[in-house]
Each structure stands twice: as structure tokens, then as C-alpha cells.
């Protein structure tokens, strides 16, 4: 009987990297129940909490990302990168992976780079419509590059690309809760229109500020809110909403499947995974791209839907004047919502995790035979 396959999954930093990685891990184990999977992330980051909660082991590297707003804070980055390579070498020596899968985030670079120097098969998933610099560098020597969208030949060798879509959490795809049960879970009323606000796992200050300032107007609009604020300044937003019975507010929502089921409309940043989830759940949406994302990739992500009349978009610097107006438009125009739901459905891909898992396993088996 052949030895169980051994795979390292590297990356993290945000939910947009972590949850797809977990989805692929689960798909691999479903196909190969004896597979050994080890996650490698960055110490102090979100993956160090979320990966163990999903039942997987993770090792944290002493590494930090590039500070784009203050270059003087990057003085220690070369030392941390060198230290991380020594850590990675020890991890590989002990775990002996058959392959490495990178999902993005700065902790993925030293892991995949080391694997490539040892001729270990490496696989990359690029979720965004505009590829990150680390993935572009790694993609040249990767075994395969999985992409969330078409047209990525300008970033990666065409013969290595497989367009898979973006892996989405199973509890979102399965949608086991009814709308009424989901609303009751958040303490909200079944008969009222509901808006879900998600600014990403780290929060969105512009969106949060606009929601906070318009809480009374949502009462007048007869709309209730499920508001995920992210951790920064969460207590301020909880306090602001305390007098409103039509608002559920929390820094993080664990059951996003229930949150999407409960919602009639969504306000969201346009990270690749948020876009993928909203497409699958077919929710009319207003995207507010994060303006400081590398190469402005969130605007690219949003525009792929906006150009097809599948979503609305408000620029981050126009949120104060335009976000509530866009929300009101969705609430009042049912024809617009039906059109957006029909259009956004064509962007949905529910099997990306399985497609990626099968491709990785097949390549490992071929490599092992050789």
C-alpha cells in the first residue's frame, strides 16, 4: 500500500486566504482520507486561530509583510525573511512534503520558494483578477497555477494556468438554514428586509463609519442589519448600535452561511473570496473596494461584475455621500435586484476546492510514479 500523501499549505493573513485554504484541505482529505496536511502561516495572524479551529495543525513563521505606507518600518524585513527560510528548512526536514500549495499572504513566499529549490511540486492559487507580486514570481517555477478568473496569462505562463474559480466554505455553499431560522439566529425579524455588511475579516473603516452615521435612517427605511465590523474599534460600533433593535453587530461572524441566508442585500469589500461567496449566494450587492489593496486588485474584482450589471460599486472616498443612496436604491428597486441576481449567478463556481484538490493529488501521483 503506498504511503499517504503529505502536503504543506502555506499562506494566510486574512480570511480571503485562510478559508479557501481550509476548503481545499477538506477536499483533499475527502479524496484521500489518510493524507497528512500541515499548514504554515505567520505568527500572530488570523490563521493561527482559524486553522486549528478547523482541525488542522499549523506552524507560525516569524515573518512580517512589506509596510507600503511607511517604508522605514521595513528595516527588519530582510532579517525576518532570512529567519523564516531557516524555519522553513526545519519544517521540510521534519514533515517531508510531497507537494506545497500556496494561497497567498507573505508567509507563503518562503515556503514555496524553498520547495522550488528542492524540486518539490508547488501549486499556487491566485484568487484576484490582478495577481500579487509574490505569486507572479513564484508562478514562473510553479507546477500549476490555479486562478479565480480568466485572462491571467499576462501574469503567469499560460500552459501552467488552470481556471478553477475560488474555493468557498462549505457552510456557505450548502446553505442548510432557512431564511427565517437564520434571521432568528441573529435576533432579527423574519418579515423585514435585511442588509448584511461585511468589511472583510479585518474590518472596513469607511463602511463602518457610514453605517454608524446612518443607523437612524435604516429604521426609517425599514431595514434591519447584520453588521460584521472587524476587530478594530469594534466596541465603538457595538455601543453605537446598542439602542437599535433592528441591528445585530459583532466583530466577526463565524456562521457566514446563516448570515448570507438571512440577507436580502450585501455591502462588502471586493476581496476575491467575498466576491466568490456573494456570487454563489446570488445576493444583490454594493461593493466598496479597499483602495490600498496591492495594484488596486479589489477594484478589478468588483468591475468584472459591475461591467455585467451584476453588482453596484461605490468608491471608498465616496462612501459618505453615496453608500446610503446605493443601499436605498437596492431596497426600493426590486426589478434591479432581480436583474442583479440573474446576472451574478453566472459568475458562481461551487466546485473549485474539489477541482484544485484533484489536480494536486493527480500531479503528486504522477511525480511519485516517476
ZAMARGU-4260 file (C-alpha; in steps of 0.2 Angstrom, whole numbers, plus 5000, padded with zeros to 4 digits):
<rodrens>
0) 5000/5000/5000 | 5008/5017/4995 | 5012/5029/5009 | 4999/5043/5012 | 5002/5059/5003
5) 5010/5074/5013 | 5005/5092/5009 | 5010/5108/5016 | 4998/5123/5014 | 5006/5140/5016
10) 4999/5157/5017 | 4986/5167/5027 | 4984/5184/5034 | 4966/5187/5030 | 4950/5176/5029
15) 4952/5178/5010 | 4967/5167/5011 | 4963/5156/5026 | 4946/5150/5022 | 4949/5144/5004
20) 4965/5135/5010 | 4954/5126/5023 | 4941/5122/5010 | 4955/5114/4999 | 4962/5104/5014
25) 4945/5097/5017 | 4943/5092/4999 | 4960/5084/4999 | 4955/5074/5014 | 4939/5069/5007
30) 4948/5062/4992 | 4962/5055/5002 | 4957/5052/5020 | 4974/5047/5025 | 4983/5062/5018
35) 4994/5072/5030 | 4991/5091/5029 | 5002/5104/5038 | 4998/5122/5037 | 5012/5136/5038
40) 5007/5154/5042 | 5013/5169/5051 | 5014/5171/5070 | 5001/5182/5077 | 4990/5182/5062
45) 4972/5176/5060 | 4977/5159/5053 | 4985/5154/5070 | 4967/5154/5077 | 4956/5148/5062
50) 4966/5134/5056 | 4966/5124/5072 | 4948/5128/5074 | 4946/5118/5058 | 4955/5103/5065
55) 4972/5106/5056 | 4990/5108/5063 | 4999/5125/5059 | 5016/5131/5062 | 5019/5150/5063
60) 5034/5159/5055 | 5042/5174/5062 | 5039/5184/5047 | 5031/5201/5043 | 5024/5209/5026
65) 5030/5224/5017 | 5024/5240/5025 | 5018/5250/5010 | 5013/5266/5020 | 5029/5268/5029
70) 5045/5261/5021 | 5056/5265/5036 | 5046/5251/5046 | 5053/5238/5034 | 5071/5239/5041
75) 5069/5222/5049 | 5061/5213/5035 | 5076/5206/5027 | 5081/5198/5044 | 5064/5191/5046
80) 5064/5183/5029 | 5081/5175/5032 | 5075/5168/5048 | 5059/5162/5040 | 5069/5152/5027
85) 5079/5143/5042 | 5062/5139/5050 | 5055/5133/5033 | 5070/5122/5031 | 5067/5113/5048
90) 5049/5111/5044 | 5053/5102/5027 | 5066/5091/5035 | 5054/5085/5048 | 5037/5084/5038
95) 5045/5079/5021 | 5031/5086/5010 | 5026/5078/4993 | 5019/5095/4987 | 5016/5113/4993
100) 5001/5123/4990 | 5001/5142/4992 | 4986/5153/4994 | 4994/5170/4996 | 4999/5181/5010
105) 5018/5184/5014 | 5020/5168/5024 | 5018/5158/5008 | 5033/5165/4999 | 5047/5157/5009
110) 5038/5141/5009 | 5035/5139/4991 | 5052/5147/4986 | 5061/5134/4997 | 5051/5120/4990
115) 5055/5125/4972 | 5074/5125/4976 | 5071/5107/4981 | 5061/5102/4966 | 5046/5098/4976
120) 5030/5101/4966 | 5022/5118/4970 | 5004/5124/4967 | 4998/5142/4968 | 4980/5149/4969
125) 4978/5167/4964 | 4961/5172/4969 | 4961/5190/4962 | 4959/5197/4945 | 4976/5206/4947
130) 4990/5194/4953 | 5001/5198/4968 | 5019/5201/4966 | 5024/5186/4976 | 5013/5174/4966
135) 5019/5181/4950 | 5037/5177/4955 | 5033/5160/4961 | 5022/5156/4946 | 5037/5155/4934
140) 5043/5139/4943 | 5026/5133/4949 | 5020/5116/4944 | 5002/5123/4941 | 4994/5140/4944
145) 4975/5139/4949 | 4966/5156/4946 | 4949/5163/4951 | 4946/5172/4934 | 4951/5170/4916
150) 4964/5181/4907 | 4978/5178/4919 | 4991/5174/4905 | 4998/5192/4907 | 5004/5186/4925
155) 5008/5168/4923 | 5014/5155/4910 | 4999/5151/4900 | 5002/5132/4900 | 5003/5132/4919
160) 4986/5140/4922 | 4970/5131/4927 | 4955/5142/4929 | 4946/5135/4944 | 4936/5149/4952
165) 4939/5152/4971 | 4936/5139/4984 | 4921/5144/4996 | 4917/5137/5013 | 4905/5123/5013
170) 4893/5130/5025 | 4890/5144/5013 | 4888/5133/4998 | 4876/5121/5007 | 4865/5134/5015
175) 4857/5122/5027 | 4847/5135/5037 | 4831/5143/5031 | 4830/5162/5030 | 4818/5163/5045
180) 4829/5152/5055 | 4844/5162/5050 | 4836/5178/5055 | 4831/5171/5072 | 4849/5166/5075
185) 4854/5184/5074 | 4839/5190/5084 | 4830/5198/5069 | 4813/5198/5062 | 4808/5186/5048
190) 4797/5198/5039 | 4809/5213/5037 | 4822/5216/5023 | 4839/5213/5029 | 4856/5220/5024
195) 4872/5211/5028 | 4888/5222/5030 | 4905/5214/5029 | 4921/5223/5028 | 4932/5208/5027
200) 4940/5199/5042 | 4950/5215/5047 | 4935/5227/5045 | 4932/5242/5034 | 4933/5259/5042
205) 4925/5269/5029 | 4910/5257/5028 | 4909/5255/5047 | 4909/5274/5049 | 4895/5276/5036
210) 4884/5263/5044 | 4886/5270/5061 | 4881/5288/5055 | 4866/5281/5046 | 4859/5269/5059
215) 4843/5280/5062 | 4840/5281/5043 | 4839/5262/5042 | 4825/5262/5054 | 4816/5274/5043
220) 4820/5263/5028 | 4813/5248/5037 | 4829/5238/5035 | 4837/5228/5048 | 4856/5225/5048
225) 4868/5211/5051 | 4884/5220/5054 | 4902/5212/5054 | 4913/5226/5060 | 4930/5218/5061
230) 4941/5219/5076 | 4947/5237/5075 | 4936/5249/5085 | 4923/5235/5087 | 4917/5241/5104
235) 4913/5258/5097 | 4901/5251/5084 | 4893/5239/5096 | 4890/5254/5108 | 4883/5265/5093
240) 4871/5251/5089 | 4865/5246/5106 | 4850/5257/5105 | 4843/5249/5089 | 4833/5233/5090
245) 4835/5231/5071 | 4854/5229/5071 | 4864/5213/5075 | 4883/5219/5077 | 4898/5208/5080
250) 4917/5210/5076 | 4917/5193/5067 | 4903/5181/5061 | 4908/5163/5062 | 4892/5156/5053
255) 4893/5166/5037 | 4881/5153/5029 | 4867/5159/5041 | 4872/5177/5038 | 4870/5176/5019
260) 4854/5166/5021 | 4847/5179/5031 | 4852/5194/5020 | 4842/5201/5005 | 4857/5213/5001
265) 4875/5214/5004 | 4888/5228/5007 | 4905/5222/5005 | 4924/5225/5001 | 4928/5216/4985
270) 4942/5204/4990 | 4941/5189/4979 | 4933/5177/4991 | 4920/5189/4996 | 4915/5191/4978
275) 4915/5172/4976 | 4904/5170/4991 | 4892/5183/4985 | 4891/5176/4968 | 4886/5159/4975
280) 4873/5166/4987 | 4866/5177/4972 | 4864/5192/4983 | 4862/5210/4976 | 4877/5219/4982
285) 4886/5236/4983 | 4905/5233/4983 | 4917/5246/4991 | 4934/5241/4985 | 4948/5243/4998
290) 4958/5257/4990 | 4975/5252/4996 | 4975/5234/4990 | 4990/5229/4980 | 4989/5235/4962
295) 4971/5240/4966 | 4965/5222/4963 | 4949/5224/4973 | 4943/5237/4960 | 4947/5224/4946
300) 4937/5211/4956 | 4922/5222/4958 | 4922/5229/4940 | 4921/5211/4932 | 4904/5211/4940
305) 4899/5229/4938 | 4903/5229/4919 | 4890/5215/4918 | 4877/5224/4928 | 4878/5210/4941
310) 4883/5222/4955 | 4885/5241/4960 | 4901/5249/4966 | 4904/5264/4977 | 4922/5271/4978
315) 4930/5271/4996 | 4932/5290/4995 | 4914/5292/4990 | 4906/5281/5004 | 4900/5296/5015
320) 4889/5303/5001 | 4885/5288/4990 | 4884/5272/5000 | 4867/5275/5009 | 4859/5281/4992
325) 4865/5265/4984 | 4858/5255/4998 | 4841/5264/4997 | 4841/5260/4978 | 4843/5242/4981
330) 4830/5241/4994 | 4817/5251/4984 | 4820/5244/4966 | 4815/5225/4966 | 4817/5225/4947
335) 4836/5230/4949 | 4838/5217/4962 | 4831/5203/4951 | 4842/5208/4937 | 4857/5208/4948
340) 4853/5191/4955 | 4851/5183/4937 | 4867/5191/4931 | 4878/5187/4947 | 4873/5168/4946
345) 4883/5166/4930 | 4899/5170/4940 | 4896/5157/4953 | 4908/5142/4954 | 4904/5129/4968
350) 4917/5115/4965 | 4934/5125/4965 | 4940/5116/4980 | 4937/5099/4973 | 4945/5104/4956
355) 4960/5110/4964 | 4962/5095/4976 | 4960/5083/4962 | 4973/5092/4952 | 4986/5092/4966
360) 4983/5074/4970 | 4985/5069/4952 | 5001/5078/4950 | 5008/5070/4966 | 5004/5053/4960
365) 5012/5056/4943 | 5028/5063/4951 | 5029/5048/4963 | 5027/5036/4949 | 5042/5044/4940
</rodrens>
